[in-house]
């Protein structure tokens, strides 16, 4: 693909029309048509680039024109533009990952930039097999299938029997060397055509996709019976609560017990945990054999031994506390501050900054933290993934992180390749809160073992 970024003067009128037509297709696609925010933002960026060439929009201008902020609003305290741009990048990636979109005009937003980059598909310049002059006899081939050109999509599926048949035919006709040379030329031409036909943007996205697939590969298999364990709301997080002594105690209720008892004794799921469940289960769809959802109040150790497990929630999920307590990063309670909980670091025990106070009014909670882990549990022998925020926004941010290829690629770069694919991993995230919405999470610590 031919790529044009800053040098927009190189665009012809025909290419500008192609870009606008592609923009219209993207805005009508599912990732953008379902949102009233991200489509107008993408349209604003693209149209500004086409009309104003190499003069990029400023963050404050975007906030004012697209999101109705005042022209002099403080971008340091209101990151709405940065949050929305990150979401637009993710939705563009979702659009282009579909095979039928990969040969279209590409519209890309590079990290750290508000100016789109465009890439146009180029027709392969390498001749096909039909265009190469043939020195073979013009006598009709009794097997015409062998005379068809090999397309790039068939290049990886060349049948070895076809090659052997061709060699036998060459021996019988006395033209063995010519057949072998023709096959080599054909395969080289096919490789060249395939190489120049792959969209350049897809390479960048596939790296991010690969990072996410590698992280989840030990958990998501076609044989996996995946269990997701949610907080039940039964944990009594009061001034006597100690994460170090929490022991999961399953509640057993008879089917004859009343609905009221089931609701009060088995607990309920809050919306933040349900949002995390939705993201993880959507990602797992089609990659596992079975999905089971439990509350921590109804989960026994035997349940967790049947397959991989995802634990959602931190302080309010007894199984999360039990699984992470032996790890370097784990949840502790600051006894000097009653209801202040923090993510502790065994290598830096004096660090208690990754914390929130449960006595703080929700309206004043502007920052949250999350602990993500992928470990092989000694108790169950199974892979476990921990998706745990200290507060609700932390849990939402953790789920967003684990389902966002670009964010996962950032984490992969901080760890060794072997740790990322097969090791035990812990990652600490920080997210700020604007209104009721957490900002994209930021990695502040990571470790592997």
LOROBA-982932 format. One line per 10 residues: number of its first residue (from 1); their letters; for each residue x negated, y negated, z negated of C-alpha. Coordinates in Angstrom, 1 decimal. Layout:
NUM	A	X/Y/Z; ... .
end
This chain:
1	XXXXXXXXXX	0.0/0.0/0.0; -1.1/-3.5/0.7; -1.0/-5.5/-2.6; -0.4/-9.3/-2.9; -0.7/-10.9/-6.3; -2.0/-14.5/-6.7; -2.5/-15.1/-3.0; 1.2/-15.5/-2.1; 0.3/-17.8/0.8; -0.4/-14.6/2.7 .
11	XXXXXXXXXX	3.3/-13.6/2.7; 5.1/-13.9/6.0; 8.7/-14.8/6.3; 9.5/-11.2/7.1; 7.7/-10.0/3.9; 9.6/-12.6/1.8; 12.9/-11.3/3.1; 11.7/-7.7/2.3; 10.8/-8.7/-1.2; 14.2/-10.4/-1.8 .
21	XXXXXXXXXX	16.0/-7.3/-0.3; 14.0/-5.1/-2.7; 14.8/-7.4/-5.6; 18.5/-7.0/-4.8; 18.2/-3.2/-4.8; 16.4/-3.2/-8.2; 18.9/-5.6/-9.8; 21.8/-3.3/-8.6; 20.0/-0.2/-10.0; 21.0/1.4/-13.3 .
31	XXXXXXXXXX	18.0/0.1/-15.4; 18.9/-3.5/-14.6; 22.6/-3.6/-13.8; 23.4/-2.4/-17.3; 21.8/-5.5/-18.9; 22.8/-9.1/-18.8; 19.3/-10.2/-19.9; 16.6/-8.4/-18.0; 18.0/-8.7/-14.5; 18.2/-12.5/-14.6 .
41	XXXXXXXXXX	14.7/-12.7/-16.1; 13.2/-10.6/-13.3; 15.1/-12.6/-10.6; 13.8/-15.8/-12.2; 10.2/-14.6/-12.1; 10.3/-13.3/-8.5; 12.2/-16.3/-7.0; 9.8/-18.7/-8.8; 6.8/-16.9/-7.4; 8.2/-16.9/-3.8 .
51	XXXXXXXXXX	9.2/-20.6/-4.0; 6.3/-22.0/-6.0; 3.5/-19.7/-4.7; 0.6/-19.5/-7.2; 2.0/-21.7/-9.9; 3.0/-19.3/-12.7; 5.9/-20.0/-15.1; 5.1/-20.9/-18.7; 6.6/-18.9/-21.6; 8.4/-21.9/-22.9 .
61	XXXXXXXXXX	9.9/-22.7/-19.5; 11.2/-19.1/-19.2; 12.7/-19.3/-22.7; 14.5/-22.5/-21.8; 15.7/-21.6/-18.3; 16.6/-17.9/-18.9; 17.4/-17.7/-22.6; 18.8/-21.2/-23.3; 16.1/-22.2/-25.8; 15.4/-25.9/-26.3 .
71	XXXXXXXXXX	12.5/-27.2/-24.0; 10.3/-27.7/-27.0; 11.0/-24.5/-29.0; 8.1/-22.8/-30.9; 7.0/-19.8/-28.9; 4.8/-18.6/-31.9; 7.9/-18.0/-34.1; 10.3/-16.9/-31.3; 8.8/-14.2/-29.1; 12.0/-13.6/-27.1 .
81	XXXXXXXXXX	10.2/-14.0/-23.8; 7.4/-11.6/-24.6; 9.8/-9.0/-25.9; 12.0/-9.3/-22.8; 9.0/-9.2/-20.4; 7.9/-5.9/-22.0; 11.3/-4.5/-21.5; 11.4/-5.6/-17.9; 8.1/-3.8/-17.3; 9.5/-0.6/-18.8 .
91	XXXXXXXXXX	12.6/-0.8/-16.6; 10.6/-1.4/-13.5; 8.6/1.7/-14.3; 11.8/3.6/-14.8; 13.1/2.5/-11.4; 9.9/3.4/-9.5; 9.3/6.7/-11.1; 12.1/8.2/-8.9; 10.7/9.7/-5.8; 13.0/8.0/-3.4 .
101	XXXXXXXXXX	11.8/4.6/-4.7; 8.1/5.2/-4.5; 7.7/4.2/-0.8; 9.7/1.0/-1.2; 8.3/-2.5/-1.7; 6.8/-2.5/-5.1; 7.4/-5.4/-7.6; 5.1/-5.2/-10.6; 4.5/-7.4/-13.7; 1.0/-6.9/-15.0 .
111	XXXXXXXXXX	0.4/-7.0/-18.8; -0.4/-10.6/-19.9; 1.1/-12.2/-16.8; 4.4/-13.7/-15.9; 3.7/-13.7/-12.2; 4.9/-10.7/-10.2; 2.6/-8.8/-7.9; 4.0/-7.3/-4.7; 2.9/-4.2/-2.7; 4.1/-3.2/0.7 .
121	XXXXXXXXXX	4.0/0.3/2.2; 1.6/0.8/5.0; 2.2/3.3/7.9; -0.6/6.0/7.9; -3.3/5.2/10.5; -4.6/8.7/10.8; -3.1/10.6/13.8; -1.0/13.6/13.3; -1.9/17.0/14.6; 0.4/16.5/17.6 .
131	XXXXXXXXXX	-1.6/13.3/18.6; -5.0/15.1/18.6; -5.8/16.3/22.1; -5.7/20.1/22.2; -8.4/22.1/23.9; -6.4/25.3/23.5; -4.6/27.0/26.4; -1.3/25.5/27.5; 0.3/28.9/27.6; 3.4/29.1/25.5 .
141	XXXXXXXXXX	2.7/30.2/21.9; 4.7/33.3/20.9; 4.8/31.9/17.4; 5.8/28.2/17.8; 5.9/27.6/14.0; 2.1/27.7/14.0; 2.1/24.8/16.4; 3.9/22.4/14.0; 1.8/19.7/12.4; 1.3/20.1/8.7 .
151	XXXXXXXXXX	2.9/17.1/6.9; 1.4/15.6/3.7; 4.2/17.0/1.7; 3.2/20.6/2.8; -0.6/20.0/2.4; -0.7/21.6/-1.1; 1.4/24.6/0.1; -0.6/25.8/3.0; 0.0/29.6/3.3; -3.3/31.6/3.2 .
161	XXXXXXXXXX	-1.6/34.2/5.4; -1.1/31.5/8.1; -4.9/30.9/8.0; -5.7/34.6/8.2; -3.2/35.0/11.1; -4.9/32.1/12.9; -8.3/33.7/12.4; -7.1/37.0/13.7; -5.5/35.3/16.7; -8.9/33.6/17.4 .
171	XXXXXXXXXX	-10.7/36.8/17.3; -8.3/38.4/19.7; -8.6/35.5/22.1; -12.3/35.0/21.7; -11.9/31.4/20.3; -12.5/32.0/16.6; -14.9/29.0/16.1; -12.5/26.6/17.9; -9.6/27.7/15.6; -11.6/27.3/12.4 .
181	XXXXXXXXXX	-12.8/23.9/13.5; -9.3/22.8/14.3; -8.1/24.0/10.9; -10.8/22.0/9.2; -10.0/18.9/11.2; -6.3/19.3/10.4; -6.8/19.7/6.7; -9.1/16.7/6.5; -6.6/14.6/8.4; -3.8/15.8/6.1 .
191	XXXXXXXXXX	-5.9/14.9/3.0; -6.5/11.4/4.4; -2.9/10.8/5.2; -1.8/11.9/1.8; -4.4/9.7/0.1; -3.4/6.5/1.8; 0.4/7.2/1.6; 0.6/7.4/-2.2; 1.8/4.0/-3.6; -0.9/2.3/-5.6 .
201	XXXXXXXXXX	1.5/1.3/-8.4; 2.4/4.9/-9.0; -1.2/5.7/-10.1; -1.0/3.2/-12.9; 2.4/4.4/-14.1; 1.4/8.1/-13.8; -1.4/7.4/-16.3; 1.1/6.1/-18.8; 3.4/9.0/-18.1; 0.5/11.4/-18.5 .
211	XXXXXXXXXX	-0.3/9.9/-21.9; 3.3/10.4/-23.1; 3.5/13.9/-21.7; 0.2/14.9/-23.3; 1.4/13.7/-26.7; 4.7/15.6/-26.5; 3.5/18.7/-24.7; 2.8/20.7/-27.9; 6.4/19.9/-29.0; 8.5/20.0/-25.8 .
221	XXXXXXXXXX	8.3/23.4/-24.1; 11.0/25.4/-22.3; 10.8/27.9/-25.1; 11.1/25.2/-27.9; 14.0/25.3/-30.3; 13.6/21.7/-31.4; 15.0/20.6/-34.8; 15.5/16.9/-35.6; 15.9/16.1/-39.3; 17.6/12.9/-40.3 .
231	XXXXXXXXXX	17.8/11.2/-43.7; 21.1/12.0/-45.4; 21.2/8.9/-47.6; 21.2/11.1/-50.7; 17.7/10.1/-51.9; 18.0/7.9/-54.9; 15.4/5.1/-54.1; 15.4/3.3/-57.5; 12.8/2.2/-60.0; 12.1/5.8/-61.1 .
241	XXXXXXXXXX	11.6/7.1/-57.5; 8.2/8.6/-56.9; 7.3/9.8/-53.3; 4.7/12.1/-54.8; 7.2/14.2/-56.7; 10.0/14.4/-54.2; 11.0/18.0/-53.4; 13.6/18.8/-50.7; 16.5/20.5/-52.3; 19.1/21.7/-49.8 .
251	XXXXXXXXXX	22.8/21.3/-50.7; 24.9/24.4/-50.1; 28.6/23.7/-49.7; 31.3/26.2/-49.1; 33.4/25.8/-45.9; 36.3/25.6/-48.2; 34.9/22.4/-49.9; 36.8/19.3/-49.2; 35.8/16.7/-46.6; 35.2/14.2/-49.3 .
261	XXXXXXXXXX	32.7/16.5/-51.0; 30.9/17.0/-47.6; 30.7/13.3/-47.1; 29.5/12.4/-50.6; 27.2/15.3/-51.2; 25.7/15.8/-47.7; 25.4/12.1/-47.2; 25.7/10.0/-44.1; 23.4/8.8/-41.3; 22.7/5.1/-40.9 .
271	XXXXXXXXXX	22.6/3.3/-37.5; 18.8/2.8/-37.4; 18.2/6.5/-37.7; 20.9/7.3/-35.2; 19.3/5.0/-32.7; 16.0/6.8/-33.2; 17.7/10.1/-32.8; 19.3/9.0/-29.5; 15.9/7.9/-28.1; 14.1/11.1/-29.0 .
281	XXXXXXXXXX	16.9/13.5/-27.9; 17.1/11.7/-24.6; 13.4/12.1/-24.0; 13.6/15.8/-25.0; 16.5/16.5/-22.6; 15.7/19.2/-20.1; 12.3/20.0/-21.6; 13.4/22.3/-24.4; 15.6/25.3/-24.7; 17.7/24.1/-27.7 .
291	XXXXXXXXXX	18.2/21.0/-29.8; 19.5/21.1/-33.4; 20.1/18.2/-35.6; 20.1/18.5/-39.4; 20.3/16.2/-42.4; 17.5/16.6/-44.9; 20.1/17.6/-47.4; 21.1/20.6/-45.3; 17.7/21.7/-44.2; 15.7/24.6/-45.6 .
301	XXXXXXXXXX	12.1/25.6/-45.0; 13.3/28.6/-43.0; 15.0/26.2/-40.6; 11.8/24.4/-39.9; 9.9/27.6/-39.2; 12.0/28.4/-36.1; 10.4/25.8/-33.9; 8.9/22.3/-33.6; 10.4/19.6/-35.8; 10.9/15.8/-35.5 .
311	XXXXXXXXXX	11.3/14.1/-38.9; 13.0/10.7/-38.8; 12.8/8.2/-41.7; 10.3/7.8/-44.4; 11.3/6.9/-48.0; 14.8/8.3/-47.5; 13.8/11.6/-45.9; 12.4/14.1/-48.5; 10.9/16.3/-45.8; 8.9/13.4/-44.3 .
321	XXXXXXXXXX	7.5/12.6/-47.7; 6.5/16.2/-48.3; 4.9/16.6/-44.8; 2.9/13.4/-45.0; 1.8/13.4/-48.6; -1.5/15.3/-48.0; -2.4/13.1/-45.0; -4.7/10.1/-44.9; -1.8/7.8/-44.2; 1.3/8.4/-46.4 .
331	XXXXXXXXXX	4.0/6.6/-48.3; 3.4/5.4/-51.8; 5.3/3.2/-54.3; 3.6/0.2/-55.8; 4.3/0.8/-59.5; 3.3/-2.8/-60.4; 6.2/-4.2/-58.2; 9.0/-1.7/-58.9; 10.7/-1.5/-55.5; 7.7/-2.2/-53.3 .
341	XXXXXXXXXX	6.7/0.7/-51.0; 3.7/0.8/-48.8; 1.8/3.0/-46.4; -1.3/4.1/-48.3; -4.7/4.8/-46.8; -6.8/7.4/-48.7; -10.0/5.9/-47.2; -9.0/2.4/-48.3; -6.9/2.9/-51.4; -7.1/-0.8/-52.3 .
351	XXXXXXXXXX	-5.2/-1.7/-49.1; -1.5/-2.2/-49.9; -0.6/-4.7/-47.3; 1.5/-2.4/-45.1; 4.4/-2.8/-47.4; 8.0/-4.0/-47.8; 9.9/-4.7/-51.0; 13.3/-3.1/-51.2; 14.6/-5.8/-53.5; 14.0/-8.4/-50.7 .
361	XXXXXXXXXX	17.2/-9.7/-49.0; 17.5/-8.3/-45.5; 17.7/-11.8/-44.0; 14.2/-12.5/-45.4; 12.6/-9.2/-44.1; 10.5/-10.5/-41.1; 8.1/-7.6/-40.8; 8.2/-3.9/-41.1; 5.8/-1.0/-40.8; 6.0/2.5/-39.4 .
371	XXXXXXXXXX	4.0/5.8/-39.7; 3.9/8.1/-36.7; 2.3/11.5/-37.0; 1.9/14.6/-34.9; 0.6/17.5/-37.1; 0.7/21.3/-37.2; 2.4/22.0/-40.5; 0.7/24.4/-42.9; 4.0/25.3/-44.5; 5.8/26.2/-41.2 .
381	XXXXXXXXXX	3.1/26.9/-38.7; 5.0/24.6/-36.3; 4.3/21.2/-34.7; 5.9/18.3/-36.5; 6.3/14.7/-35.2; 7.0/12.1/-37.9; 9.0/9.0/-36.8; 9.1/7.0/-40.0; 9.6/3.3/-40.7; 9.5/1.9/-44.2 .
391	XXXXXXXXXX	12.7/0.0/-43.3; 15.2/0.6/-40.5; 13.5/-1.7/-38.0; 10.3/0.2/-38.5; 12.0/3.5/-37.6; 13.5/1.9/-34.5; 10.1/0.5/-33.5; 8.5/4.0/-34.1; 11.1/5.6/-31.8; 10.6/2.9/-29.2 .
401	XXXXXXXXXX	6.8/3.5/-29.3; 7.1/7.3/-28.9; 9.4/6.9/-25.8; 7.6/4.1/-24.1; 4.8/5.3/-21.7; 2.9/2.0/-21.7; 2.7/1.9/-25.5; 1.7/5.5/-25.6; -1.1/4.8/-23.2; -2.4/2.1/-25.5 .
411	XXXXXXXXXX	-2.6/4.6/-28.4; -4.2/7.3/-26.2; -7.1/4.9/-25.4; -7.9/4.6/-29.1; -8.3/8.3/-29.7; -10.4/11.1/-28.1; -8.9/13.1/-25.3; -9.0/16.3/-27.3; -7.3/14.7/-30.3; -4.5/13.2/-28.1 .
421	XXXXXXXXXX	-3.7/16.5/-26.4; -4.2/19.0/-29.2; -5.2/17.4/-32.5; -3.4/16.1/-35.5; -2.7/12.4/-35.1; -1.5/9.5/-37.3; -0.7/6.0/-36.1; 0.4/2.9/-38.1; 2.6/0.4/-36.4; 3.6/-3.2/-37.2 .
431	XXXXXXXXXX	6.8/-4.9/-35.9; 8.2/-8.3/-36.6; 11.9/-9.0/-36.7; 13.7/-11.7/-34.8; 17.2/-11.8/-36.0; 18.2/-8.2/-36.2; 15.9/-7.1/-33.4; 12.4/-5.6/-34.0; 9.7/-6.8/-31.6; 7.6/-4.4/-29.6 .
441	XXXXXXXXX	5.4/-2.5/-32.1; 1.7/-3.2/-32.4; -0.9/-0.5/-33.3; -2.8/-1.5/-36.4; -4.5/1.8/-37.4; -4.9/5.3/-36.1; -6.8/8.5/-37.0; -7.1/12.1/-35.9; -8.3/15.2/-37.6 .
end
